[in-house]
């Protein structure tokens, strides 16, 4: 499986951000680490609370605003991550882009959850633990038809994401993880932080 060489060490994470006020009742805790990767401690909201918190979007947000949104989304994400996983402390930001569409940070948190859950399901299947693999695939399918995804990734057709279900999740239920590897797992593991977290969880080498 292709991955970029080396593990990016997130040595210092600063979230002293202005203009990004949160309506959360508590501030997210400071990052901890998995190996050399700074990760976010999660105190989950309910699905309804999360959607209410992150359902509105701004037209244009700075990188600092996206970091704040991502950090708050990861710190309150409503769906559990697989054992051994935690959200990286920083979202994926693209080069010199200094403005992003509001909602990008929350969407990136969902994308990490989806990739982690798919990777753990595949690893469980490879270990011969089909019960755990199927439980994780159930969670993955439920997440992809939930408003937690649709509020930002499918706002015009909330509650539906037939593509990944039809083309990746259903084949995986029958033991064919090749579409899932191409669709979700390999892109997820190309990010060094994600690969390091999955390695620590025992799901990849």
N, C-alpha and C positions, 0 to 999 in steps of 0.2 A: 504494500500500500504506500503510495507516494506521500511524502511529507517534506516540509522544508527542513533543512538541517538546523540543529541547535534548538535550544529552548530559550525563548525570550524571558528574561528575568524582569519582573515588574518590581523595581526596587523602591519606588516611592510613589504613592498615590495621593494626590492633593485634590480635595473636593471643596475648597473654599470658594464657592461660586456665588456670583451676584445675579440678581434678577431672576432667580429660579425658585421662588417660594413654593413650598409644598403644603398641601392640606393634610398631610399625614399627622396623626396624633403624636408620633414619636419620630425622632431622627434615626436613620439607619446607623447601625454600629460601624465602627472603624473596620477596615479590611483585615482579614487574617491571611494565612498562607496555606497552600497545599504545595509542598516541596518549595520551589522557588517562585511560585506564581501567587500573586496577591488575589484573594478571592473575597466575595461578599458573603457575610452572614445573613441568612434569610429568616425573617419572621413573617410567615405568609399571612396575607389578607384572605378573606373569603373571595370567591370568584366575583360576586356582585360588588363587593367593596373595591376590588382591584379595577374592575371595569369602570366604576364610578370615578375612581381616582385618575385613570389614564385614558378615559374614553374621549376626552376633548383634545383637540390638537391646535397648535399654532401654525401659521402659514410658513414661518421661517424662524429657525432657531440656530444659535451659534454652537460651535463645538462644545463650549463649556456647558451650555444648556442641554445638549444631548448627553454629555457625560452625567450630568445631574439626573436627567430623566432616566437614563439607563440604570444608574446606581440605585435610585429609588425603586424602579421596577424590579430589579434583581433582588433587592432587599425585602420585597413584599410579594414576590411571585407566588401565585396561589397553588400551583401544581408542584408536587414534590419531585425533586431530582432523583435519579437513581443513586443507590448507595455509593458513597465515595466521591460524588461529584459536588461541585459548588460553582457558582457563577464567577467568571473572571471579573476583576475589579474594573476593567475598562471595556467599553464597547469597541466594535470595529469602526474606525474612522478612515475615510478615504483621502489620503494625500493632503493636498493643500485646500481642500474644500473648507470654507469657513462658514457656510450656511447650509442647514439641513431642514428638511420638512419636519415639522413637529410630529412626534410619534415614532421617529426613527429609533430612539433609545429603547422604548418599550418593545418595539418590533424586534430589535436585536436581542433583547432578553428572551423573547419567545423563541427566536431562532436557535439560541444556545440550548434552551430546554429541549427543543425538538431534536437537535442533533445529538445531545447527550443521551436522550431516551432511546433513540434509534440505535446508537452505538452500543448501549448496554443490552438492548434486546438482541442484537446480532451476536454479541459476545456470549450471552447466556445460551443462545441456540448452539453456538460453536462448542460450548462446554457440555452440551447435551441436556441442558436444563430448559426443556421446552415450556414448562409451566411458567417459569419466570419470564421467558421470552414472550409468551402470549399475554401475560399480565402487562408487560411494558408496551406491547403493541396495542393492547386495549387502551392504555393511558394515552398513547400517541394519537390514536384515532379520535378519542374523546377531546383531546386538546385541540386538534385541527378543525373540529366542527364547533368549537366553543367561541364565545365572543372575545375571550382573551386573545385569540388570534385575529378574529375578524375586525376588531375595532381599528386596527391599523393596516393589516395585510389584505383584507378582503372587505373593505367598508361598504362596497356596493352590493355585496351578496353575503351578508353576515350568516355565520353558522354553517357554511359549506366550504369544503376544500376537497372536492372529489378527486382531483388529480393525484395527489399523493396517496390517497386511500386506494383508488383504483389501480394505480400503476406501481406502487411500492409496498404499502402496508398489506394489502390482500395477497400478493405473491409471497411476502415474507411469512404470512401465516401458513402457507403451504410449504415452507422450507426454502423458498427461493429468495435469498437476500440480495441477489445481484442488482435488481433495480434500486433497492434501498441504499446499497453501497454507493451507487452512482449518484443517486438523487440527494441523499442526505448525509451519509456517514463520511465518505471521502472528502467532500467539501468541508465538513465540520472539522475533521482531523488535520486539514492543511494548516490551520492556525496553530502555531506552536503552543500557545497557552492551553488550548483545548486538548491537544495531543498529550501534553504533560499531565493534565487533570485525568484524562481517560487512562493513561498509563498508571498513575497512582491508584486508580480504582481497580486496576488489575484487568482491564478490558482490552488493552492493546499493549504491544511491546515497543 
